[in-house]
Amino acid sequence: MTAFHANPLFACLESAERILVAGAGGGFDIYAGLPVALSLLHQGKDVRLANLSFSALEGLPLDAWLAPDVAVITPQTALHQAYFPERTLAQWLDLHHYPSTVHAFTRVGVQPLRAAYRALIERYDIDAVVLVDGGTDILMRGDETGLGTPEEDLTSVAALAGIDVPERLVVSVGFGIDAYHGVSHGLVLENMAALERDGACLGAFSVSRTTREGALFVDAVTHAQKYTPEHPSIVNGSIAAAVQGAFGDVQFTSRTRGSELFINPLMTLCFAFELDGLARNCLYLDRIENTHLMRQVSGAIELFREEISPRPPRRIPH
């Protein structure tokens, strides 16, 4: 049992020496993991970064691949596309004199993604994995009215659920952001309560700009917005705005024009869970186990959804 003054997430990682922090849902998800990754680096841990990528990785040269479906991205990786969050992050890390390699997974189904994770874990002798979701749809069981965009998140969960690593943890940061994709955050809270009863919840902590890691996270998001001006991250932009004390309909990109945002302090909270418990509570994880393509994952989820009566949205009465 962890002491009240200690953080349960970092207590779980205390004995780990080589830790992989990975973005679960693609895009800029790895940025949501930066506060945790930087804190571990500042503690002297050997930290590796990875992200399920939406970039056109097929354009990379052969020597950029660590193994099938996992590429090694550095600040010097070829500029064959403008949208490349992994390279943008590598350049920011290099600018701040941190280890500047970011690994990129291709957008594939559970079986090839598990093989790619296994290759990365074996290459660096990883003894703990922290899977990070920018948002909360990774916490959806599958029977909710709206799931958000669960395909990549739960493919990542399923891939890691089949790999034996001493510690496998999940962090969700950005409470409320997925309302834009139809997620009921009343149901998110209900799911969190179920994970607590299951013994899989490790509590929460906030990203504060008064910490070194919080200030660096805001700087990294600002850097990404500057170098990816046509497609900045709404999720991380919202979290960074909340970290800086913004509130309400704060517009920071034209991508949200016409939508009313609700930036608020809850978006700075990092909710932590044991991955095994999260996997147990997902009602369709067995349906996607043998997938090889992301469209197979989408199809399996759609078939599952046709067989159930979804839980209606739950209003937060405050």
Legacy VTK file of the C-alpha trace (Angstrom):
# vtk DataFile Version 3.0
C-alpha trace
ASCII
DATASET POLYDATA
POINTS 318 float
0.000 0.000 0.000
1.342 3.427 -1.000
1.721 6.178 1.603
-0.725 9.076 1.202
2.050 11.564 0.465
3.451 9.390 -2.350
2.217 9.186 -5.948
0.980 5.621 -6.677
1.966 5.794 -10.372
5.569 6.677 -9.631
5.614 4.267 -6.688
4.801 1.464 -9.164
7.705 2.630 -11.337
10.194 3.132 -8.497
12.041 -0.145 -9.057
11.870 0.062 -12.869
15.069 1.095 -14.619
14.129 1.106 -18.318
10.701 2.540 -19.053
8.785 2.921 -22.315
6.288 5.801 -22.441
4.001 5.353 -25.455
1.151 7.307 -27.017
-1.850 4.993 -27.373
-4.100 6.709 -29.862
-1.908 8.159 -32.555
-1.371 11.755 -33.609
0.096 13.839 -30.803
-0.801 11.407 -27.985
2.842 11.010 -26.975
2.889 14.708 -26.040
0.300 13.961 -23.331
2.872 11.562 -21.870
5.654 14.146 -21.735
5.115 15.263 -18.099
5.433 11.648 -16.910
8.333 10.858 -19.263
10.263 13.990 -18.274
9.710 13.349 -14.572
11.117 9.829 -14.987
14.101 11.210 -16.933
14.736 13.757 -14.183
14.770 10.852 -11.698
17.602 9.261 -13.672
15.526 6.564 -15.386
16.304 5.264 -18.876
13.179 6.408 -20.741
12.231 5.521 -24.314
9.403 7.191 -26.228
7.025 5.703 -28.786
3.774 6.628 -30.492
1.182 4.942 -32.644
1.603 7.124 -35.715
-0.777 8.749 -38.187
2.193 9.857 -40.308
3.155 8.378 -43.674
5.877 6.098 -42.332
6.031 4.086 -45.544
8.126 6.913 -47.004
10.989 6.253 -44.583
14.211 4.547 -45.775
14.903 0.932 -44.844
17.554 1.841 -42.269
14.951 3.822 -40.271
13.153 0.629 -39.189
14.000 -1.065 -35.900
11.651 -3.948 -36.810
8.521 -4.406 -38.932
5.937 -1.733 -38.040
8.225 0.270 -35.729
10.455 3.074 -37.033
13.179 5.066 -35.279
12.535 8.795 -35.672
15.258 11.361 -34.959
15.480 15.144 -35.438
17.206 14.475 -38.769
14.592 12.045 -40.115
13.764 12.919 -43.744
11.341 15.781 -44.206
9.053 13.921 -46.582
5.874 15.298 -44.988
4.747 18.339 -43.017
2.600 16.463 -40.489
5.013 14.349 -38.456
4.429 14.685 -34.667
7.132 12.139 -33.824
9.816 14.097 -35.693
8.541 17.415 -34.321
8.852 16.017 -30.797
12.321 14.630 -31.544
13.401 18.123 -32.640
11.989 19.684 -29.462
13.742 17.102 -27.291
17.017 17.797 -29.082
16.522 21.549 -28.595
16.274 20.960 -24.831
19.172 18.460 -24.746
17.082 15.399 -23.916
17.481 11.995 -25.619
15.837 12.784 -28.933
14.689 9.477 -30.438
10.949 8.829 -30.774
9.748 5.452 -32.049
6.743 5.361 -34.377
4.389 2.400 -34.719
2.456 1.955 -37.942
-1.347 1.981 -37.739
-1.988 -1.767 -37.748
-4.089 -4.347 -35.905
-3.368 -6.093 -32.607
-1.120 -8.929 -33.809
1.452 -6.875 -35.790
1.370 -4.062 -33.216
2.091 -6.574 -30.443
5.034 -7.907 -32.447
6.332 -4.353 -32.910
5.964 -3.592 -29.195
7.706 -6.851 -28.335
10.634 -6.006 -30.640
11.004 -2.561 -29.038
10.720 -3.951 -25.492
13.313 -6.640 -26.207
15.718 -4.231 -27.948
15.902 -1.917 -24.919
15.227 -4.523 -22.199
12.186 -2.535 -21.041
10.858 -3.411 -17.587
7.861 -1.023 -17.451
5.471 0.472 -20.006
3.307 3.555 -19.484
0.617 3.814 -22.174
-0.780 7.351 -22.434
-4.045 8.590 -23.914
-4.685 12.262 -24.585
-8.361 12.185 -23.643
-10.535 9.578 -21.948
-11.880 7.296 -24.683
-9.299 4.650 -23.716
-11.516 4.157 -20.636
-14.626 3.243 -22.658
-15.802 -0.352 -22.029
-17.646 -0.572 -25.337
-21.269 -0.446 -24.161
-21.488 3.347 -23.924
-23.660 5.375 -26.303
-20.574 7.152 -27.650
-17.097 5.596 -27.709
-15.114 8.498 -29.132
-12.309 7.116 -31.323
-11.394 3.850 -29.566
-9.781 1.859 -32.383
-6.139 2.909 -31.903
-6.371 3.224 -28.106
-7.767 -0.256 -27.513
-5.543 -1.833 -30.171
-2.625 -0.514 -28.109
-4.164 -1.856 -24.892
-4.788 -5.272 -26.455
-1.288 -5.438 -27.926
0.351 -4.762 -24.553
-2.061 -6.999 -22.642
-0.457 -9.948 -24.426
3.141 -9.054 -23.510
4.742 -10.043 -20.213
6.328 -6.889 -18.739
6.755 -6.397 -14.958
4.751 -3.135 -14.991
2.129 -2.083 -17.536
0.258 1.117 -16.688
-2.185 3.453 -18.440
-2.442 7.217 -17.987
-5.410 9.237 -19.259
-5.029 13.038 -19.320
-7.503 15.581 -20.689
-10.806 14.879 -18.926
-13.684 16.390 -20.900
-11.947 16.801 -24.244
-13.624 13.777 -25.859
-17.095 15.301 -25.439
-16.448 16.631 -28.953
-16.450 12.988 -30.137
-19.636 12.029 -28.305
-18.142 10.670 -25.069
-20.315 11.024 -21.956
-17.956 11.934 -19.143
-20.573 10.877 -16.622
-20.014 7.369 -18.018
-16.244 7.944 -17.899
-16.587 8.554 -14.152
-18.750 5.434 -13.812
-16.065 3.407 -15.596
-13.366 4.870 -13.351
-15.397 3.822 -10.308
-15.620 0.273 -11.718
-11.835 0.223 -12.203
-11.439 1.396 -8.606
-13.608 -1.479 -7.381
-11.552 -3.843 -9.533
-8.346 -2.659 -7.842
-6.964 -1.225 -11.094
-7.155 2.506 -10.301
-3.988 4.290 -9.148
-5.560 7.678 -8.477
-4.879 11.021 -10.125
-2.497 13.969 -10.047
-2.398 17.251 -11.949
0.078 18.756 -14.395
1.056 22.125 -12.921
3.004 24.868 -14.684
4.752 25.509 -11.344
6.649 22.242 -11.926
9.571 21.875 -14.311
7.747 19.130 -16.205
4.543 21.157 -16.525
6.381 24.190 -17.879
8.286 22.021 -20.366
5.041 20.374 -21.515
3.527 23.780 -22.296
6.707 24.723 -24.172
6.615 21.490 -26.193
2.966 22.050 -27.175
3.733 25.641 -28.205
6.655 24.379 -30.305
4.425 21.758 -31.975
1.754 24.354 -32.749
4.401 26.547 -34.392
5.848 23.776 -36.558
2.548 22.055 -37.387
0.400 25.158 -37.980
-2.082 23.504 -40.345
-2.911 20.612 -37.996
-2.117 21.498 -34.365
-3.214 19.141 -31.606
-6.613 20.109 -30.192
-6.173 17.675 -27.287
-2.767 18.876 -26.139
-3.596 22.487 -26.927
-6.601 22.166 -24.614
-4.535 20.533 -21.852
-1.788 23.159 -22.169
-4.368 25.965 -22.069
-5.847 24.470 -18.889
-2.376 24.110 -17.351
-1.905 27.853 -17.922
-5.186 28.713 -16.190
-7.394 29.311 -19.235
-11.108 28.695 -18.755
-14.168 28.369 -20.964
-14.373 28.850 -24.723
-10.686 29.549 -25.320
-9.927 29.237 -29.041
-6.290 28.512 -29.919
-6.661 27.009 -33.409
-8.936 27.530 -36.417
-9.642 23.775 -36.323
-12.165 24.383 -33.507
-13.870 27.350 -35.175
-17.627 26.935 -34.793
-17.281 24.701 -31.734
-17.681 25.907 -28.159
-14.800 24.684 -25.996
-14.900 24.229 -22.238
-11.287 24.509 -21.124
-11.116 23.844 -17.378
-8.780 22.624 -14.590
-10.019 19.002 -14.810
-8.171 18.721 -18.130
-4.848 18.895 -16.258
-5.563 15.716 -14.268
-3.622 12.535 -15.048
-5.693 9.463 -14.115
-3.568 6.331 -13.730
-4.602 2.673 -14.016
-3.153 -0.814 -14.232
-3.341 -1.949 -17.854
-4.496 -5.478 -16.956
-7.550 -4.085 -15.174
-8.375 -1.782 -18.065
-8.120 -4.727 -20.464
-10.388 -6.874 -18.256
-13.075 -4.198 -18.267
-13.157 -3.746 -22.050
-16.098 -5.826 -23.307
-14.847 -6.399 -26.864
-11.089 -6.857 -26.421
-11.331 -10.549 -27.346
-13.072 -9.561 -30.595
-10.039 -7.600 -31.834
-7.346 -10.020 -30.593
-6.628 -11.649 -33.956
-6.762 -8.512 -36.107
-3.953 -7.535 -38.466
-5.409 -4.362 -39.997
-6.972 -1.333 -38.331
-10.081 -1.699 -40.491
-10.540 -5.170 -38.986
-10.484 -3.560 -35.534
-13.145 -1.052 -36.632
-15.271 -3.842 -38.116
-15.051 -5.984 -34.986
-16.121 -3.064 -32.790
-19.036 -2.275 -35.111
-20.222 -5.904 -34.988
-20.007 -5.926 -31.195
-22.007 -2.700 -31.037
-24.781 -4.235 -33.126
-25.263 -6.949 -30.473
-25.660 -4.740 -27.395
-27.981 -2.128 -25.922
-25.700 0.828 -25.114
-25.761 2.552 -21.755
-27.342 6.001 -22.171
-25.255 9.128 -21.473
-24.972 10.110 -17.817
-25.223 13.773 -16.874
-22.802 15.091 -14.252
-25.193 16.840 -11.816
-23.010 19.801 -10.889
LINES 1 319
318 0 1 2 3 4 5 6 7 8 9 10 11 12 13 14 15 16 17 18 19 20 21 22 23 24 25 26 27 28 29 30 31 32 33 34 35 36 37 38 39 40 41 42 43 44 45 46 47 48 49 50 51 52 53 54 55 56 57 58 59 60 61 62 63 64 65 66 67 68 69 70 71 72 73 74 75 76 77 78 79 80 81 82 83 84 85 86 87 88 89 90 91 92 93 94 95 96 97 98 99 100 101 102 103 104 105 106 107 108 109 110 111 112 113 114 115 116 117 118 119 120 121 122 123 124 125 126 127 128 129 130 131 132 133 134 135 136 137 138 139 140 141 142 143 144 145 146 147 148 149 150 151 152 153 154 155 156 157 158 159 160 161 162 163 164 165 166 167 168 169 170 171 172 173 174 175 176 177 178 179 180 181 182 183 184 185 186 187 188 189 190 191 192 193 194 195 196 197 198 199 200 201 202 203 204 205 206 207 208 209 210 211 212 213 214 215 216 217 218 219 220 221 222 223 224 225 226 227 228 229 230 231 232 233 234 235 236 237 238 239 240 241 242 243 244 245 246 247 248 249 250 251 252 253 254 255 256 257 258 259 260 261 262 263 264 265 266 267 268 269 270 271 272 273 274 275 276 277 278 279 280 281 282 283 284 285 286 287 288 289 290 291 292 293 294 295 296 297 298 299 300 301 302 303 304 305 306 307 308 309 310 311 312 313 314 315 316 317
